[in-house]
Amino acid sequence: MLPLLVEPEALNNHLNNERLLIIDLCSDENYGRFHLPSAIHISPSELVSGIKPASGRLPSTERLQQLFARIGYSRDKHIVAY
């Protein structure tokens, strides 16, 4: 589908592709002002456990599964994150 690194011009040609999930990882404020069409916002804090002393570790499998369900992820999807 798309290479690992995608230039904006190349992504623009795929914005309506049903197999593409565009994930926005910026702040809530920036998402509200500048997100790409059809981008799904994921707060960076959703991708870490937040539990000390290693708060940057991945969250639990259950929490990740809930996140993947919320964004509509499935194995046939291609994810572009920015």
C-alpha positions as CSV (number, residue, x, y, z in Angstrom):
1,M,0.0,0.0,0.0
2,L,2.3,2.8,1.3
3,P,6.0,2.8,2.2
4,L,7.1,3.1,5.9
5,L,7.8,6.8,5.4
6,V,5.2,8.8,3.4
7,E,5.5,12.2,2.0
8,P,2.4,14.4,2.3
9,E,1.8,14.4,-1.5
10,A,1.8,10.6,-1.6
11,L,-0.6,10.4,1.4
12,N,-3.0,12.9,-0.2
13,N,-3.6,10.4,-3.0
14,H,-4.8,7.8,-0.4
15,L,-7.0,9.9,1.9
16,N,-10.2,8.1,0.9
17,N,-8.8,4.6,1.1
18,E,-10.9,2.5,3.5
19,R,-7.9,0.4,4.5
20,L,-6.0,3.5,5.7
21,L,-6.1,4.7,9.3
22,I,-4.6,8.2,9.8
23,I,-3.6,8.6,13.4
24,D,-2.9,12.1,14.9
25,L,-0.7,12.0,18.0
26,C,-0.5,15.7,18.7
27,S,-2.1,17.7,21.5
28,D,-5.9,17.9,21.8
29,E,-5.6,21.6,20.9
30,N,-3.5,21.1,17.8
31,Y,-5.8,18.3,16.6
32,G,-8.8,20.6,16.9
33,R,-7.1,23.2,14.8
34,F,-4.9,21.4,12.3
35,H,-5.8,17.7,11.9
36,L,-5.8,16.0,8.5
37,P,-9.2,15.0,7.0
38,S,-10.4,11.7,8.5
39,A,-7.5,11.6,11.0
40,I,-8.3,9.9,14.3
41,H,-6.8,11.5,17.4
42,I,-5.0,9.4,19.9
43,S,-3.6,11.3,22.9
44,P,0.1,10.2,23.4
45,S,-0.9,9.3,27.0
46,E,-3.1,6.5,25.7
47,L,0.0,4.8,24.4
48,V,1.8,4.5,27.7
49,S,0.9,2.9,31.0
50,G,1.4,6.0,33.2
51,I,2.3,3.8,36.1
52,K,5.4,4.7,38.0
53,P,8.3,4.0,38.2
54,A,8.2,3.2,34.5
55,S,5.3,5.4,33.3
56,G,6.5,5.2,29.6
57,R,5.9,1.4,29.3
58,L,3.2,0.1,27.1
59,P,-0.3,-0.1,28.6
60,S,-1.9,-3.4,29.4
61,T,-3.1,-5.6,26.5
62,E,-6.7,-4.9,27.5
63,R,-6.2,-1.2,27.3
64,L,-4.5,-1.5,23.9
65,Q,-7.3,-3.7,22.6
66,Q,-9.8,-1.1,23.7
67,L,-7.8,1.6,21.9
68,F,-7.6,-0.5,18.7
69,A,-11.3,-1.1,18.8
70,R,-12.0,2.6,19.3
71,I,-10.0,3.6,16.3
72,G,-11.3,0.8,14.1
73,Y,-8.0,-1.1,13.7
74,S,-7.9,-4.5,12.1
75,R,-5.1,-6.5,10.5
76,D,-6.1,-5.4,7.0
77,K,-5.6,-1.7,7.9
78,H,-2.5,0.4,7.1
79,I,-1.7,3.0,9.8
80,V,-0.1,6.3,9.1
81,A,0.7,8.2,12.3
82,Y,1.8,11.8,12.6
